[in-house]
Amino acid sequence: MRDKLVGYAQRLTEDHSDAEDVVQEAMLKLWNIRDQLHEYRSIEALAVKITHNLCMDAWRKKRTKVISIDQVTITNQSTMTPDRLLEEKDEMRLMREIVDSLPPLQQTILRMRDIEEYETTEIAEITGCSAEAIRSNLSRARKKVRDIYLQTIQEKKRRNEV
């Protein structure tokens, strides 16, 4: 079963040593729950699921280190007034908070597609979701971000008018 898990992990991580690490961690998790393994219909399916989840965790950690919303720079900072620069930073903070409020899968898909510019098929392969589920979750996430953003901006305008 170990060879199968390493092959699967290597397809997800695209790195043999990362795959080995993930499988070792998966085996350790299985060992720690060895007394409950009789409760599962298929230990192999459980091992694959644990390996998949660990690969996703490792991928998220790796991608988070590569790019985050905080690293997106505001264009033409040198020509902006201090007030406008502060407004831009507030808007970035608001967008980050809105994205962080999304369900985890929608957060992941939105970041992968709109920030990291992955293709739908790549996201589907990495997350294990169908391409249709990716498109649906992406649409919902974008709509929610847009709705919350517009609502927040309108509330700020109303408070400033009063």
N, C-alpha and C positions, 0 to 999 in steps of 0.2 A: 504494500500500500504506500510505503514511503516514496518509491520511485514515481508512482502516479501523482502523488501530492507535489513532489518537487517539479515535475513537468508542468502541472497545472499552475503552480505558483510562479514558475519561470515565465510562462506565457503572460501572466498578469503583471509581473514586476519587470520583465524584460532584462533581468539581471540574475545570473546563476547564484551568486553569493547571497543576494537578498532573498532569493527563493529558498535557499538552504536555511537561512535564519528564520524565515517565516514557518517553514515546515518543522524546524526544531521547536519553535515556540508552540506550534499546534500540537505536536506530540507531548510537550510538557503539559499543555492544558488537558489533553486527553488523559494523561497519567494522573493529574490532580483530581479528575472526576471518575477515575476507574471504578469506584464503588457504585456509581450510578449508571454505568454503561449498559447494564442489562435492561434499563428502562427504554432504550432506543431501539427502533426496529432495525436500523442499519448504522453500524459504527462507521463504516466507510463514508456514508452520506454525511454523517456528523463531522467526520474529519475533513471532508471537502468543504463543508460549510464554514468550519472554523478557519481553515486555510484561506478561503475566499475573504472572510471578514478581516483576517489579519493582513492580507494583501491590500485590502481597501484602506485599512488604518495606516499602513506603511505608506501607501500612495498619497493619502491626504497629508500626512506629516511632511512628506517630501515636497509636494506641490505647495503647501503652505509656506515652506521655507523659500521656495522659488519666487512666488508672487502672492501678494495679498492686496486688498483694496487700499491699505495704508501706503503702499508703494506707488500707487498711481499718482503721477505728478500733475500738478495744475499747470497748464500751458501758459506761457508768457508771464510768469510771476514777476519778472523784472519790470514790466510795464504796468502792473496792477497797483492800484492805490491800496493802502493798508486796510481800508474798510472793505474793499472788494475781495482782497485776499482772505480776510477773516470770514466773509460770507461764503467764499468757496470752501474754506475749511469746515465751516458749519454744515454746508450741504454734503460734503464728503462724509462727515461724521453721521449725519442723518441717514444717508444711503447705507452706510455700514451697519447702523442699528437696524434699519429695515431689513436688510439682507439677513442679518443675524437672527431676526425674529421669525424667519421662514422655517418650515419643517426641514430637518437635516437633509433629506434627499433633494428637496427643491433648492436648498442652499448650494449643495454640491453641484447639481446640474447647472444652475445659473452661473456659478463661478467658472465651471469648466467651459461652458459654451461662450459666455459673454466676456469674461475676463481673460481666460487662458486660451480661448479660441479653438477648443477641440471641436471636431466634427461630431455629428450625432452618432454615427456608427462607432467612433472611438469611445464616446461616453457610454454607449450601450455595452460595449465590450468590457469596459472597466468596471461599471456598476452592476452589470448582470441584468439590467433592465432591457426591455424591448425598445426598439427605436420609437415606436408609437408612444410608449410610456415616457420616454425622454421628452418627446415633443409636447406631450400633454402636461407634464410637470413643469417644463420650461415656460409654456404659455401661462399656466396658473401662477407661477412665481413672478413672471414679468408683470402680469395684471395686478397682483397683490402689491408689488413694489410700487407700481405706478399709482394705484389707488391710495395707498398709505402716504406716499410722497405728496400727491396733490392735496389730500385732506390736511396734512400737516402744514403745507404752505398756505392754504386758505385760512386755517386757524391762526397762523402767525399774522396774516394780513388783517384779520378781524381784530386781533388784540392790539395791533399797532394803530388801527383806526379809532379805537375807543379812547 
